[in-house]
Amino acid sequence: MSCSEDQNVPNDALDTLDDAVAAAAFRRLVRLLQHRSDAANIDLMGLAGFCRNCLGDWIAEAGGIDKQDGRAIVHGMPTAEWKALHHTAATPEQLRRMEESMAKNP
């Protein structure tokens, strides 16, 4: 499953959460990810099955904007600039963990 597929589960408690509270928590998560550039996207994918790019794609889909614009919101800068500053090539082990993790996603 790609990071862009909808993960909504009807009737769960998340649906009752006030939108302002959800937005504040989301912004805090994004700001933490902007600060923690040492947490590589490949490692996030390997542990949690999503990464900064996924969040950007979800923003783009929800807001009807271009994926690159959504990703720039999450990265805090254009994706190419973020990659130039923080990206390192994935190891075979990181790729294996990512594939295993992604297989767990609904």
ZITANOR-V653701 format. One line per field, one symbol per residue. burial: I if it has 9 or more other ideal C-beta (glycine too) atoms within 8 Angstrom, else O. Layout:
burial = ???
//
This chain:
burial = OOIOOOOOOOOOOOOOOOOOOIOOOOOOIIOOIIOOOOOIIIIIIIOOIIIIIIIIIIIIIOOOOOIOIIIIIIIOOOIOIIOOOOIOOOOOOIIOIIOIIIOOIO
//
